[in-house]
């Protein structure tokens, strides 16, 4: 494993019956940096994201986090290890308030809720949830029901929920999907702020945005690794230009 990487994949392959979604992908996510996963439709991005976030186990190969293999861990064990994820499809409790959504996530990382939980402990959970809402800019909406938030605000709330386990690595699946330019700016500002204390990996389709904010870019094509490097390296890579960027995008 690369010493500067928080997570590395080593020849990971994922097969579904006779179909190979990813084949022999070896990449690094450098510590404290933003890594973007890009590629055309059908490139294998979602399957790769699901493997590094613990939803799918690779058919073969290894995933190392902080130098230890995490292959075979259950999704909640990934969270306890320090890897948290936020999916493209909003995963919130719509009828609960903004604060309750985050408090439930905080509470789930500590213990099961029961009648004997001391009131002081419950107050700690609320305080932690309030801090996370402040971090993502939703403290003024904490009494609102989640279903009443604008799309961009719901994505910010999802990020707050994903931060409840205080992850070392935060993985985001298309965090700006369906957003207006203004909402996109707000989310990207938030993601860049989060980088001050953790590593971030994301799947993203907006090329201009990816090139502007990423430290490291992973390009997948037909389930295999096409290229990995800094934005300038990816921008000037002839293979990447040929299969993905197109003449108008670089």
Beta strands, then each sheet from edge to edge (+ up, - down):
strand 1: 5-16
strand 2: 19-30
strand 3: 34-38
strand 4: 60-65
strand 5: 68-69
strand 6: 83-86
strand 7: 169-173
strand 8: 199-203
strand 9: 216-221
strand 10: 224-229
sheet 1: 2+ 1- 4+ 5-
sheet 2: 6+ 7+ 8+ 3+ 9+ 10-
end
